[in-house]
Amino acid sequence: MLDSAITSKGQTTLPKRVREALGVVPGDRVRYIILDHEVRLVPVRPLSGLFGTLRHEGPPVTLQDMDRAVAQGAAGE
């Protein structure tokens, strides 16, 4: 278990092990999620970090192709 103190301004320092577990560095942002009297701390990742994570190894797909695939999926085809 790790502890840290709260300053008079309501600030705290995240212990090194917590920063490492979250993968955060100075300048990163974190989000606080309050659920059932507990707080979860999660790193905020910008959407730009997702660029290039989905690869398509075929020809370009048009919006019409995507719409058609969605419609077929919704129809159970």
N, CA, C, O and CB atoms as a CASP TS submission, in Angstrom:
PFRMAT TS
TARGET T0000
AUTHOR 0000-0000-0000
METHOD Language model
MODEL 1
PARENT N/A
ATOM      1  N   MET     1       0.845  -1.169   0.000  1.00  0.00           N
ATOM      2  CA  MET     1       0.000   0.000   0.000  1.00  0.00           C
ATOM      3  C   MET     1       0.888   1.229   0.000  1.00  0.00           C
ATOM      4  O   MET     1       1.916   1.268   0.676  1.00  0.00           O
ATOM      5  CB  MET     1      -0.960   0.000   1.210  1.00  0.00           C
ATOM      6  N   LEU     2       0.486   2.222  -0.758  1.00  0.00           N
ATOM      7  CA  LEU     2       1.251   3.463  -0.857  1.00  0.00           C
ATOM      8  C   LEU     2       0.422   4.626  -0.337  1.00  0.00           C
ATOM      9  O   LEU     2      -0.792   4.666  -0.536  1.00  0.00           O
ATOM     10  CB  LEU     2       1.691   3.723  -2.312  1.00  0.00           C
ATOM     11  N   ASP     3       1.071   5.563   0.322  1.00  0.00           N
ATOM     12  CA  ASP     3       0.409   6.752   0.859  1.00  0.00           C
ATOM     13  C   ASP     3       1.117   7.996   0.353  1.00  0.00           C
ATOM     14  O   ASP     3       2.294   7.963  -0.005  1.00  0.00           O
ATOM     15  CB  ASP     3       0.388   6.729   2.409  1.00  0.00           C
ATOM     16  N   SER     4       0.364   9.104   0.334  1.00  0.00           N
ATOM     17  CA  SER     4       0.974  10.415   0.101  1.00  0.00           C
ATOM     18  C   SER     4       0.134  11.442   0.835  1.00  0.00           C
ATOM     19  O   SER     4      -1.058  11.238   1.066  1.00  0.00           O
ATOM     20  CB  SER     4       1.075  10.752  -1.435  1.00  0.00           C
ATOM     21  N   ALA     5       0.765  12.543   1.197  1.00  0.00           N
ATOM     22  CA  ALA     5       0.083  13.591   1.964  1.00  0.00           C
ATOM     23  C   ALA     5      -0.619  14.567   1.018  1.00  0.00           C
ATOM     24  O   ALA     5      -0.246  14.712  -0.146  1.00  0.00           O
ATOM     25  CB  ALA     5       1.088  14.349   2.870  1.00  0.00           C
ATOM     26  N   ILE     6      -1.635  15.224   1.549  1.00  0.00           N
ATOM     27  CA  ILE     6      -2.359  16.273   0.828  1.00  0.00           C
ATOM     28  C   ILE     6      -1.863  17.617   1.364  1.00  0.00           C
ATOM     29  O   ILE     6      -1.829  17.825   2.577  1.00  0.00           O
ATOM     30  CB  ILE     6      -3.930  16.125   0.999  1.00  0.00           C
ATOM     31  N   THR     7      -1.481  18.525   0.473  1.00  0.00           N
ATOM     32  CA  THR     7      -1.009  19.838   0.908  1.00  0.00           C
ATOM     33  C   THR     7      -2.197  20.738   1.248  1.00  0.00           C
ATOM     34  O   THR     7      -3.350  20.364   1.033  1.00  0.00           O
ATOM     35  CB  THR     7      -0.132  20.492  -0.185  1.00  0.00           C
ATOM     36  N   SER     8      -1.908  21.919   1.778  1.00  0.00           N
ATOM     37  CA  SER     8      -2.972  22.870   2.117  1.00  0.00           C
ATOM     38  C   SER     8      -3.713  23.345   0.863  1.00  0.00           C
ATOM     39  O   SER     8      -4.837  23.835   0.962  1.00  0.00           O
ATOM     40  CB  SER     8      -2.387  24.076   2.872  1.00  0.00           C
ATOM     41  N   LYS     9      -3.099  23.205  -0.303  1.00  0.00           N
ATOM     42  CA  LYS     9      -3.748  23.564  -1.569  1.00  0.00           C
ATOM     43  C   LYS     9      -4.501  22.382  -2.176  1.00  0.00           C
ATOM     44  O   LYS     9      -5.045  22.498  -3.274  1.00  0.00           O
ATOM     45  CB  LYS     9      -2.709  24.080  -2.566  1.00  0.00           C
ATOM     46  N   GLY    10      -4.540  21.256  -1.482  1.00  0.00           N
ATOM     47  CA  GLY    10      -5.254  20.087  -1.989  1.00  0.00           C
ATOM     48  C   GLY    10      -4.449  19.287  -3.004  1.00  0.00           C
ATOM     49  O   GLY    10      -5.014  18.481  -3.743  1.00  0.00           O
ATOM     50  N   GLN    11      -3.161  19.495  -3.048  1.00  0.00           N
ATOM     51  CA  GLN    11      -2.307  18.785  -3.997  1.00  0.00           C
ATOM     52  C   GLN    11      -1.615  17.608  -3.327  1.00  0.00           C
ATOM     53  O   GLN    11      -1.471  17.559  -2.106  1.00  0.00           O
ATOM     54  CB  GLN    11      -1.268  19.734  -4.599  1.00  0.00           C
ATOM     55  N   THR    12      -1.190  16.659  -4.159  1.00  0.00           N
ATOM     56  CA  THR    12      -0.432  15.522  -3.660  1.00  0.00           C
ATOM     57  C   THR    12       0.583  15.132  -4.716  1.00  0.00           C
ATOM     58  O   THR    12       0.466  15.538  -5.872  1.00  0.00           O
ATOM     59  CB  THR    12      -1.364  14.325  -3.305  1.00  0.00           C
ATOM     60  N   THR    13       1.568  14.356  -4.334  1.00  0.00           N
ATOM     61  CA  THR    13       2.551  13.827  -5.268  1.00  0.00           C
ATOM     62  C   THR    13       2.264  12.350  -5.449  1.00  0.00           C
ATOM     63  O   THR    13       2.126  11.610  -4.475  1.00  0.00           O
ATOM     64  CB  THR    13       4.012  14.064  -4.766  1.00  0.00           C
ATOM     65  N   LEU    14       2.174  11.923  -6.702  1.00  0.00           N
ATOM     66  CA  LEU    14       1.982  10.495  -6.955  1.00  0.00           C
ATOM     67  C   LEU    14       3.291   9.780  -6.704  1.00  0.00           C
ATOM     68  O   LEU    14       4.321  10.156  -7.263  1.00  0.00           O
ATOM     69  CB  LEU    14       1.481  10.236  -8.404  1.00  0.00           C
ATOM     70  N   PRO    15       3.266   8.752  -5.869  1.00  0.00           N
ATOM     71  CA  PRO    15       4.498   7.995  -5.634  1.00  0.00           C
ATOM     72  C   PRO    15       5.028   7.398  -6.940  1.00  0.00           C
ATOM     73  O   PRO    15       4.265   7.125  -7.867  1.00  0.00           O
ATOM     74  CB  PRO    15       4.253   6.877  -4.599  1.00  0.00           C
ATOM     75  N   LYS    16       6.334   7.203  -6.997  1.00  0.00           N
ATOM     76  CA  LYS    16       6.987   6.708  -8.209  1.00  0.00           C
ATOM     77  C   LYS    16       6.352   5.418  -8.717  1.00  0.00           C
ATOM     78  O   LYS    16       6.139   5.270  -9.921  1.00  0.00           O
ATOM     79  CB  LYS    16       8.467   6.483  -7.949  1.00  0.00           C
ATOM     80  N   ARG    17       6.047   4.490  -7.826  1.00  0.00           N
ATOM     81  CA  ARG    17       5.448   3.216  -8.254  1.00  0.00           C
ATOM     82  C   ARG    17       4.090   3.426  -8.901  1.00  0.00           C
ATOM     83  O   ARG    17       3.725   2.696  -9.822  1.00  0.00           O
ATOM     84  CB  ARG    17       5.310   2.264  -7.066  1.00  0.00           C
ATOM     85  N   VAL    18       3.336   4.414  -8.434  1.00  0.00           N
ATOM     86  CA  VAL    18       2.027   4.719  -9.030  1.00  0.00           C
ATOM     87  C   VAL    18       2.230   5.324 -10.416  1.00  0.00           C
ATOM     88  O   VAL    18       1.550   4.936 -11.366  1.00  0.00           O
ATOM     89  CB  VAL    18       1.210   5.693  -8.121  1.00  0.00           C
ATOM     90  N   ARG    19       3.161   6.272 -10.539  1.00  0.00           N
ATOM     91  CA  ARG    19       3.446   6.873 -11.850  1.00  0.00           C
ATOM     92  C   ARG    19       3.895   5.818 -12.847  1.00  0.00           C
ATOM     93  O   ARG    19       3.486   5.841 -14.008  1.00  0.00           O
ATOM     94  CB  ARG    19       4.520   7.962 -11.722  1.00  0.00           C
ATOM     95  N   GLU    20       4.733   4.896 -12.399  1.00  0.00           N
ATOM     96  CA  GLU    20       5.202   3.822 -13.276  1.00  0.00           C
ATOM     97  C   GLU    20       4.054   2.901 -13.677  1.00  0.00           C
ATOM     98  O   GLU    20       3.958   2.499 -14.837  1.00  0.00           O
ATOM     99  CB  GLU    20       6.310   3.013 -12.588  1.00  0.00           C
ATOM    100  N   ALA    21       3.185   2.565 -12.729  1.00  0.00           N
ATOM    101  CA  ALA    21       2.054   1.672 -13.023  1.00  0.00           C
ATOM    102  C   ALA    21       1.098   2.308 -14.029  1.00  0.00           C
ATOM    103  O   ALA    21       0.531   1.614 -14.873  1.00  0.00           O
ATOM    104  CB  ALA    21       1.296   1.320 -11.729  1.00  0.00           C
ATOM    105  N   LEU    22       0.919   3.629 -13.941  1.00  0.00           N
ATOM    106  CA  LEU    22       0.039   4.342 -14.864  1.00  0.00           C
ATOM    107  C   LEU    22       0.734   4.688 -16.171  1.00  0.00           C
ATOM    108  O   LEU    22       0.073   4.991 -17.164  1.00  0.00           O
ATOM    109  CB  LEU    22      -0.480   5.603 -14.214  1.00  0.00           C
ATOM    110  N   GLY    23       2.055   4.647 -16.179  1.00  0.00           N
ATOM    111  CA  GLY    23       2.802   5.022 -17.373  1.00  0.00           C
ATOM    112  C   GLY    23       2.740   6.505 -17.653  1.00  0.00           C
ATOM    113  O   GLY    23       2.711   6.915 -18.813  1.00  0.00           O
ATOM    114  N   VAL    24       2.720   7.329 -16.595  1.00  0.00           N
ATOM    115  CA  VAL    24       2.638   8.773 -16.771  1.00  0.00           C
ATOM    116  C   VAL    24       3.974   9.427 -16.447  1.00  0.00           C
ATOM    117  O   VAL    24       4.766   8.924 -15.648  1.00  0.00           O
ATOM    118  CB  VAL    24       1.529   9.361 -15.890  1.00  0.00           C
ATOM    119  N   VAL    25       4.194  10.560 -17.093  1.00  0.00           N
ATOM    120  CA  VAL    25       5.408  11.343 -16.882  1.00  0.00           C
ATOM    121  C   VAL    25       4.989  12.789 -16.655  1.00  0.00           C
ATOM    122  O   VAL    25       3.833  13.137 -16.896  1.00  0.00           O
ATOM    123  CB  VAL    25       6.398  11.218 -18.098  1.00  0.00           C
ATOM    124  N   PRO    26       5.915  13.648 -16.193  1.00  0.00           N
ATOM    125  CA  PRO    26       5.559  15.047 -15.969  1.00  0.00           C
ATOM    126  C   PRO    26       4.917  15.667 -17.212  1.00  0.00           C
ATOM    127  O   PRO    26       5.417  15.503 -18.325  1.00  0.00           O
ATOM    128  CB  PRO    26       6.800  15.849 -15.565  1.00  0.00           C
ATOM    129  N   GLY    27       3.811  16.374 -17.014  1.00  0.00           N
ATOM    130  CA  GLY    27       3.072  17.002 -18.103  1.00  0.00           C
ATOM    131  C   GLY    27       1.869  16.196 -18.555  1.00  0.00           C
ATOM    132  O   GLY    27       0.959  16.745 -19.176  1.00  0.00           O
ATOM    133  N   ASP    28       1.846  14.883 -18.252  1.00  0.00           N
ATOM    134  CA  ASP    28       0.690  14.057 -18.600  1.00  0.00           C
ATOM    135  C   ASP    28      -0.493  14.454 -17.735  1.00  0.00           C
ATOM    136  O   ASP    28      -0.328  15.100 -16.700  1.00  0.00           O
ATOM    137  CB  ASP    28       1.009  12.550 -18.428  1.00  0.00           C
ATOM    138  N   ARG    29      -1.679  14.068 -18.162  1.00  0.00           N
ATOM    139  CA  ARG    29      -2.900  14.352 -17.405  1.00  0.00           C
ATOM    140  C   ARG    29      -3.476  13.031 -16.893  1.00  0.00           C
ATOM    141  O   ARG    29      -3.293  11.977 -17.502  1.00  0.00           O
ATOM    142  CB  ARG    29      -3.948  15.117 -18.286  1.00  0.00           C
ATOM    143  N   VAL    30      -4.171  13.116 -15.768  1.00  0.00           N
ATOM    144  CA  VAL    30      -4.873  11.961 -15.210  1.00  0.00           C
ATOM    145  C   VAL    30      -6.325  12.329 -14.982  1.00  0.00           C
ATOM    146  O   VAL    30      -6.662  13.503 -14.828  1.00  0.00           O
ATOM    147  CB  VAL    30      -4.214  11.484 -13.889  1.00  0.00           C
ATOM    148  N   ARG    31      -7.168  11.338 -14.961  1.00  0.00           N
ATOM    149  CA  ARG    31      -8.609  11.533 -14.738  1.00  0.00           C
ATOM    150  C   ARG    31      -8.990  10.805 -13.454  1.00  0.00           C
ATOM    151  O   ARG    31      -8.506   9.706 -13.181  1.00  0.00           O
ATOM    152  CB  ARG    31      -9.462  11.009 -15.962  1.00  0.00           C
ATOM    153  N   TYR    32      -9.864  11.432 -12.669  1.00  0.00           N
ATOM    154  CA  TYR    32     -10.367  10.845 -11.429  1.00  0.00           C
ATOM    155  C   TYR    32     -11.785  10.348 -11.675  1.00  0.00           C
ATOM    156  O   TYR    32     -12.647  11.112 -12.111  1.00  0.00           O
ATOM    157  CB  TYR    32     -10.328  11.876 -10.252  1.00  0.00           C
ATOM    158  N   ILE    33     -12.025   9.084 -11.400  1.00  0.00           N
ATOM    159  CA  ILE    33     -13.351   8.492 -11.565  1.00  0.00           C
ATOM    160  C   ILE    33     -13.829   8.068 -10.177  1.00  0.00           C
ATOM    161  O   ILE    33     -13.187   7.251  -9.517  1.00  0.00           O
ATOM    162  CB  ILE    33     -13.325   7.266 -12.571  1.00  0.00           C
ATOM    163  N   ILE    34     -14.954   8.625  -9.737  1.00  0.00           N
ATOM    164  CA  ILE    34     -15.492   8.323  -8.411  1.00  0.00           C
ATOM    165  C   ILE    34     -16.628   7.316  -8.561  1.00  0.00           C
ATOM    166  O   ILE    34     -17.628   7.585  -9.227  1.00  0.00           O
ATOM    167  CB  ILE    34     -15.990   9.621  -7.691  1.00  0.00           C
ATOM    168  N   LEU    35     -16.459   6.147  -7.931  1.00  0.00           N
ATOM    169  CA  LEU    35     -17.445   5.066  -7.979  1.00  0.00           C
ATOM    170  C   LEU    35     -17.606   4.465  -6.586  1.00  0.00           C
ATOM    171  O   LEU    35     -16.634   3.982  -6.004  1.00  0.00           O
ATOM    172  CB  LEU    35     -17.023   3.973  -9.003  1.00  0.00           C
ATOM    173  N   ASP    36     -18.801   4.488  -6.057  1.00  0.00           N
ATOM    174  CA  ASP    36     -19.089   3.822  -4.785  1.00  0.00           C
ATOM    175  C   ASP    36     -18.064   4.143  -3.697  1.00  0.00           C
ATOM    176  O   ASP    36     -17.493   3.233  -3.097  1.00  0.00           O
ATOM    177  CB  ASP    36     -19.146   2.326  -4.994  1.00  0.00           C
ATOM    178  N   HIS    37     -17.832   5.413  -3.443  1.00  0.00           N
ATOM    179  CA  HIS    37     -16.952   5.877  -2.366  1.00  0.00           C
ATOM    180  C   HIS    37     -15.487   5.511  -2.595  1.00  0.00           C
ATOM    181  O   HIS    37     -14.697   5.521  -1.651  1.00  0.00           O
ATOM    182  CB  HIS    37     -17.412   5.301  -1.047  1.00  0.00           C
ATOM    183  N   GLU    38     -15.116   5.191  -3.821  1.00  0.00           N
ATOM    184  CA  GLU    38     -13.724   4.943  -4.165  1.00  0.00           C
ATOM    185  C   GLU    38     -13.365   5.826  -5.362  1.00  0.00           C
ATOM    186  O   GLU    38     -14.229   6.202  -6.153  1.00  0.00           O
ATOM    187  CB  GLU    38     -13.479   3.427  -4.482  1.00  0.00           C
ATOM    188  N   VAL    39     -12.101   6.142  -5.476  1.00  0.00           N
ATOM    189  CA  VAL    39     -11.628   6.960  -6.594  1.00  0.00           C
ATOM    190  C   VAL    39     -10.628   6.139  -7.400  1.00  0.00           C
ATOM    191  O   VAL    39      -9.696   5.548  -6.856  1.00  0.00           O
ATOM    192  CB  VAL    39     -10.982   8.297  -6.091  1.00  0.00           C
ATOM    193  N   ARG    40     -10.847   6.120  -8.703  1.00  0.00           N
ATOM    194  CA  ARG    40      -9.903   5.465  -9.612  1.00  0.00           C
ATOM    195  C   ARG    40      -9.158   6.550 -10.371  1.00  0.00           C
ATOM    196  O   ARG    40      -9.742   7.549 -10.793  1.00  0.00           O
ATOM    197  CB  ARG    40     -10.634   4.483 -10.598  1.00  0.00           C
ATOM    198  N   LEU    41      -7.885   6.340 -10.534  1.00  0.00           N
ATOM    199  CA  LEU    41      -7.031   7.291 -11.224  1.00  0.00           C
ATOM    200  C   LEU    41      -6.574   6.642 -12.523  1.00  0.00           C
ATOM    201  O   LEU    41      -5.938   5.589 -12.502  1.00  0.00           O
ATOM    202  CB  LEU    41      -5.813   7.719 -10.338  1.00  0.00           C
ATOM    203  N   VAL    42      -6.896   7.264 -13.652  1.00  0.00           N
ATOM    204  CA  VAL    42      -6.526   6.693 -14.946  1.00  0.00           C
ATOM    205  C   VAL    42      -5.824   7.761 -15.792  1.00  0.00           C
ATOM    206  O   VAL    42      -6.174   8.939 -15.722  1.00  0.00           O
ATOM    207  CB  VAL    42      -7.784   6.139 -15.688  1.00  0.00           C
ATOM    208  N   PRO    43      -4.844   7.353 -16.580  1.00  0.00           N
ATOM    209  CA  PRO    43      -4.177   8.329 -17.434  1.00  0.00           C
ATOM    210  C   PRO    43      -5.088   8.767 -18.569  1.00  0.00           C
ATOM    211  O   PRO    43      -5.875   7.972 -19.083  1.00  0.00           O
ATOM    212  CB  PRO    43      -2.878   7.753 -17.995  1.00  0.00           C
ATOM    213  N   VAL    44      -4.984  10.026 -18.957  1.00  0.00           N
ATOM    214  CA  VAL    44      -5.729  10.554 -20.095  1.00  0.00           C
ATOM    215  C   VAL    44      -4.807  10.446 -21.302  1.00  0.00           C
ATOM    216  O   VAL    44      -3.717  11.020 -21.320  1.00  0.00           O
ATOM    217  CB  VAL    44      -6.208  12.046 -19.852  1.00  0.00           C
ATOM    218  N   ARG    45      -5.252   9.713 -22.297  1.00  0.00           N
ATOM    219  CA  ARG    45      -4.453   9.528 -23.507  1.00  0.00           C
ATOM    220  C   ARG    45      -5.100  10.293 -24.654  1.00  0.00           C
ATOM    221  O   ARG    45      -6.289  10.108 -24.915  1.00  0.00           O
ATOM    222  CB  ARG    45      -4.311   8.019 -23.862  1.00  0.00           C
ATOM    223  N   PRO    46      -4.353  11.142 -25.343  1.00  0.00           N
ATOM    224  CA  PRO    46      -4.936  11.888 -26.460  1.00  0.00           C
ATOM    225  C   PRO    46      -5.272  10.951 -27.621  1.00  0.00           C
ATOM    226  O   PRO    46      -4.590   9.949 -27.839  1.00  0.00           O
ATOM    227  CB  PRO    46      -3.970  12.994 -26.931  1.00  0.00           C
ATOM    228  N   LEU    47      -6.319  11.285 -28.353  1.00  0.00           N
ATOM    229  CA  LEU    47      -6.716  10.476 -29.503  1.00  0.00           C
ATOM    230  C   LEU    47      -5.618  10.397 -30.546  1.00  0.00           C
ATOM    231  O   LEU    47      -5.534   9.414 -31.283  1.00  0.00           O
ATOM    232  CB  LEU    47      -7.973  11.037 -30.128  1.00  0.00           C
ATOM    233  N   SER    48      -4.779  11.411 -30.617  1.00  0.00           N
ATOM    234  CA  SER    48      -3.698  11.394 -31.607  1.00  0.00           C
ATOM    235  C   SER    48      -2.755  10.218 -31.369  1.00  0.00           C
ATOM    236  O   SER    48      -2.066   9.779 -32.290  1.00  0.00           O
ATOM    237  CB  SER    48      -2.913  12.716 -31.566  1.00  0.00           C
ATOM    238  N   GLY    49      -2.719   9.708 -30.142  1.00  0.00           N
ATOM    239  CA  GLY    49      -1.877   8.552 -29.846  1.00  0.00           C
ATOM    240  C   GLY    49      -2.367   7.276 -30.499  1.00  0.00           C
ATOM    241  O   GLY    49      -1.626   6.296 -30.578  1.00  0.00           O
ATOM    242  N   LEU    50      -3.612   7.273 -30.970  1.00  0.00           N
ATOM    243  CA  LEU    50      -4.165   6.095 -31.632  1.00  0.00           C
ATOM    244  C   LEU    50      -3.848   6.050 -33.120  1.00  0.00           C
ATOM    245  O   LEU    50      -4.088   5.035 -33.774  1.00  0.00           O
ATOM    246  CB  LEU    50      -5.655   6.052 -31.436  1.00  0.00           C
ATOM    247  N   PHE    51      -3.312   7.139 -33.661  1.00  0.00           N
ATOM    248  CA  PHE    51      -3.055   7.203 -35.096  1.00  0.00           C
ATOM    249  C   PHE    51      -2.150   6.046 -35.520  1.00  0.00           C
ATOM    250  O   PHE    51      -1.078   5.833 -34.952  1.00  0.00           O
ATOM    251  CB  PHE    51      -2.415   8.557 -35.474  1.00  0.00           C
ATOM    252  N   GLY    52      -2.602   5.315 -36.520  1.00  0.00           N
ATOM    253  CA  GLY    52      -1.805   4.222 -37.071  1.00  0.00           C
ATOM    254  C   GLY    52      -1.956   2.894 -36.366  1.00  0.00           C
ATOM    255  O   GLY    52      -1.303   1.924 -36.751  1.00  0.00           O
ATOM    256  N   THR    53      -2.811   2.814 -35.326  1.00  0.00           N
ATOM    257  CA  THR    53      -2.938   1.544 -34.604  1.00  0.00           C
ATOM    258  C   THR    53      -3.779   0.536 -35.372  1.00  0.00           C
ATOM    259  O   THR    53      -3.620  -0.669 -35.178  1.00  0.00           O
ATOM    260  CB  THR    53      -3.549   1.779 -33.231  1.00  0.00           C
ATOM    261  N   LEU    54      -4.664   1.001 -36.236  1.00  0.00           N
ATOM    262  CA  LEU    54      -5.471   0.101 -37.052  1.00  0.00           C
ATOM    263  C   LEU    54      -4.927   0.128 -38.478  1.00  0.00           C
ATOM    264  O   LEU    54      -4.913   1.170 -39.132  1.00  0.00           O
ATOM    265  CB  LEU    54      -6.985   0.505 -37.019  1.00  0.00           C
ATOM    266  N   ARG    55      -4.494  -1.003 -38.931  1.00  0.00           N
ATOM    267  CA  ARG    55      -3.904  -1.085 -40.262  1.00  0.00           C
ATOM    268  C   ARG    55      -4.834  -1.854 -41.194  1.00  0.00           C
ATOM    269  O   ARG    55      -5.469  -2.829 -40.792  1.00  0.00           O
ATOM    270  CB  ARG    55      -2.514  -1.756 -40.207  1.00  0.00           C
ATOM    271  N   HIS    56      -4.902  -1.408 -42.424  1.00  0.00           N
ATOM    272  CA  HIS    56      -5.683  -2.084 -43.460  1.00  0.00           C
ATOM    273  C   HIS    56      -4.724  -2.405 -44.593  1.00  0.00           C
ATOM    274  O   HIS    56      -4.150  -1.502 -45.203  1.00  0.00           O
ATOM    275  CB  HIS    56      -6.899  -1.200 -43.959  1.00  0.00           C
ATOM    276  N   GLU    57      -4.549  -3.693 -44.874  1.00  0.00           N
ATOM    277  CA  GLU    57      -3.565  -4.119 -45.866  1.00  0.00           C
ATOM    278  C   GLU    57      -4.168  -4.307 -47.254  1.00  0.00           C
ATOM    279  O   GLU    57      -3.546  -4.941 -48.106  1.00  0.00           O
ATOM    280  CB  GLU    57      -2.916  -5.402 -45.421  1.00  0.00           C
ATOM    281  N   GLY    58      -5.330  -3.788 -47.495  1.00  0.00           N
ATOM    282  CA  GLY    58      -5.968  -3.951 -48.800  1.00  0.00           C
ATOM    283  C   GLY    58      -6.128  -2.624 -49.503  1.00  0.00           C
ATOM    284  O   GLY    58      -5.527  -1.624 -49.110  1.00  0.00           O
ATOM    285  N   PRO    59      -6.939  -2.617 -50.545  1.00  0.00           N
ATOM    286  CA  PRO    59      -7.186  -1.360 -51.261  1.00  0.00           C
ATOM    287  C   PRO    59      -7.986  -0.402 -50.381  1.00  0.00           C
ATOM    288  O   PRO    59      -8.634  -0.837 -49.429  1.00  0.00           O
ATOM    289  CB  PRO    59      -7.939  -1.623 -52.592  1.00  0.00           C
ATOM    290  N   PRO    60      -7.947   0.901 -50.687  1.00  0.00           N
ATOM    291  CA  PRO    60      -8.734   1.868 -49.914  1.00  0.00           C
ATOM    292  C   PRO    60     -10.220   1.511 -49.939  1.00  0.00           C
ATOM    293  O   PRO    60     -10.735   1.004 -50.935  1.00  0.00           O
ATOM    294  CB  PRO    60      -8.525   3.290 -50.462  1.00  0.00           C
ATOM    295  N   VAL    61     -10.885   1.784 -48.838  1.00  0.00           N
ATOM    296  CA  VAL    61     -12.317   1.503 -48.712  1.00  0.00           C
ATOM    297  C   VAL    61     -13.056   2.833 -48.720  1.00  0.00           C
ATOM    298  O   VAL    61     -12.660   3.773 -48.030  1.00  0.00           O
ATOM    299  CB  VAL    61     -12.633   0.684 -47.406  1.00  0.00           C
ATOM    300  N   THR    62     -14.133   2.912 -49.501  1.00  0.00           N
ATOM    301  CA  THR    62     -14.909   4.145 -49.568  1.00  0.00           C
ATOM    302  C   THR    62     -15.926   4.191 -48.432  1.00  0.00           C
ATOM    303  O   THR    62     -16.197   3.176 -47.791  1.00  0.00           O
ATOM    304  CB  THR    62     -15.618   4.267 -50.930  1.00  0.00           C
ATOM    305  N   LEU    63     -16.480   5.359 -48.191  1.00  0.00           N
ATOM    306  CA  LEU    63     -17.538   5.487 -47.189  1.00  0.00           C
ATOM    307  C   LEU    63     -18.755   4.657 -47.572  1.00  0.00           C
ATOM    308  O   LEU    63     -19.432   4.102 -46.706  1.00  0.00           O
ATOM    309  CB  LEU    63     -17.936   6.958 -47.014  1.00  0.00           C
ATOM    310  N   GLN    64     -19.033   4.572 -48.864  1.00  0.00           N
ATOM    311  CA  GLN    64     -20.167   3.765 -49.331  1.00  0.00           C
ATOM    312  C   GLN    64     -19.924   2.287 -49.019  1.00  0.00           C
ATOM    313  O   GLN    64     -20.851   1.580 -48.623  1.00  0.00           O
ATOM    314  CB  GLN    64     -20.394   3.966 -50.855  1.00  0.00           C
ATOM    315  N   ASP    65     -18.682   1.815 -49.193  1.00  0.00           N
ATOM    316  CA  ASP    65     -18.342   0.436 -48.849  1.00  0.00           C
ATOM    317  C   ASP    65     -18.561   0.188 -47.352  1.00  0.00           C
ATOM    318  O   ASP    65     -19.092  -0.849 -46.956  1.00  0.00           O
ATOM    319  CB  ASP    65     -16.878   0.127 -49.239  1.00  0.00           C
ATOM    320  N   MET    66     -18.149   1.143 -46.540  1.00  0.00           N
ATOM    321  CA  MET    66     -18.313   1.009 -45.087  1.00  0.00           C
ATOM    322  C   MET    66     -19.794   0.984 -44.716  1.00  0.00           C
ATOM    323  O   MET    66     -20.224   0.152 -43.918  1.00  0.00           O
ATOM    324  CB  MET    66     -17.597   2.163 -44.349  1.00  0.00           C
ATOM    325  N   ASP    67     -20.577   1.905 -45.300  1.00  0.00           N
ATOM    326  CA  ASP    67     -22.018   1.932 -45.029  1.00  0.00           C
ATOM    327  C   ASP    67     -22.675   0.607 -45.420  1.00  0.00           C
ATOM    328  O   ASP    67     -23.520   0.091 -44.688  1.00  0.00           O
ATOM    329  CB  ASP    67     -22.684   3.095 -45.788  1.00  0.00           C
ATOM    330  N   ARG    68     -22.289   0.062 -46.565  1.00  0.00           N
ATOM    331  CA  ARG    68     -22.845  -1.189 -47.032  1.00  0.00           C
ATOM    332  C   ARG    68     -22.480  -2.333 -46.066  1.00  0.00           C
ATOM    333  O   ARG    68     -23.324  -3.176 -45.762  1.00  0.00           O
ATOM    334  CB  ARG    68     -22.342  -1.494 -48.457  1.00  0.00           C
ATOM    335  N   ALA    69     -21.242  -2.362 -45.591  1.00  0.00           N
ATOM    336  CA  ALA    69     -20.813  -3.406 -44.656  1.00  0.00           C
ATOM    337  C   ALA    69     -21.568  -3.298 -43.331  1.00  0.00           C
ATOM    338  O   ALA    69     -21.949  -4.314 -42.749  1.00  0.00           O
ATOM    339  CB  ALA    69     -19.296  -3.313 -44.408  1.00  0.00           C
ATOM    340  N   VAL    70     -21.785  -2.081 -42.858  1.00  0.00           N
ATOM    341  CA  VAL    70     -22.533  -1.867 -41.622  1.00  0.00           C
ATOM    342  C   VAL    70     -23.969  -2.357 -41.795  1.00  0.00           C
ATOM    343  O   VAL    70     -24.502  -3.046 -40.925  1.00  0.00           O
ATOM    344  CB  VAL    70     -22.513  -0.371 -41.219  1.00  0.00           C
ATOM    345  N   ALA    71     -24.597  -1.999 -42.922  1.00  0.00           N
ATOM    346  CA  ALA    71     -25.974  -2.409 -43.186  1.00  0.00           C
ATOM    347  C   ALA    71     -26.081  -3.924 -43.267  1.00  0.00           C
ATOM    348  O   ALA    71     -27.036  -4.506 -42.751  1.00  0.00           O
ATOM    349  CB  ALA    71     -26.485  -1.775 -44.481  1.00  0.00           C
ATOM    350  N   GLN    72     -25.115  -4.567 -43.908  1.00  0.00           N
ATOM    351  CA  GLN    72     -25.129  -6.029 -44.012  1.00  0.00           C
ATOM    352  C   GLN    72     -24.962  -6.667 -42.639  1.00  0.00           C
ATOM    353  O   GLN    72     -25.621  -7.658 -42.325  1.00  0.00           O
ATOM    354  CB  GLN    72     -24.019  -6.514 -44.961  1.00  0.00           C
ATOM    355  N   GLY    73     -24.079  -6.098 -41.824  1.00  0.00           N
ATOM    356  CA  GLY    73     -23.877  -6.620 -40.474  1.00  0.00           C
ATOM    357  C   GLY    73     -25.126  -6.479 -39.628  1.00  0.00           C
ATOM    358  O   GLY    73     -25.468  -7.383 -38.865  1.00  0.00           O
ATOM    359  N   ALA    74     -25.817  -5.341 -39.760  1.00  0.00           N
ATOM    360  CA  ALA    74     -27.039  -5.096 -38.989  1.00  0.00           C
ATOM    361  C   ALA    74     -28.157  -6.029 -39.442  1.00  0.00           C
ATOM    362  O   ALA    74     -29.022  -6.403 -38.650  1.00  0.00           O
ATOM    363  CB  ALA    74     -27.483  -3.628 -39.129  1.00  0.00           C
ATOM    364  N   ALA    75     -28.134  -6.401 -40.725  1.00  0.00           N
ATOM    365  CA  ALA    75     -29.173  -7.292 -41.255  1.00  0.00           C
ATOM    366  C   ALA    75     -28.839  -8.754 -40.968  1.00  0.00           C
ATOM    367  O   ALA    75     -29.653  -9.639 -41.233  1.00  0.00           O
ATOM    368  CB  ALA    75     -29.342  -7.078 -42.769  1.00  0.00           C
ATOM    369  N   GLY    76     -27.651  -9.011 -40.429  1.00  0.00           N
ATOM    370  CA  GLY    76     -27.283 -10.396 -40.099  1.00  0.00           C
ATOM    371  C   GLY    76     -26.785 -11.188 -41.283  1.00  0.00           C
ATOM    372  O   GLY    76     -26.782 -12.418 -41.242  1.00  0.00           O
ATOM    373  N   GLU    77     -26.369 -10.524 -42.326  1.00  0.00           N
ATOM    374  CA  GLU    77     -25.893 -11.214 -43.534  1.00  0.00           C
ATOM    375  C   GLU    77     -24.462 -11.676 -43.359  1.00  0.00           C
ATOM    376  O   GLU    77     -23.891 -12.276 -44.270  1.00  0.00           O
ATOM    377  CB  GLU    77     -26.001 -10.301 -44.763  1.00  0.00           C
TER
END
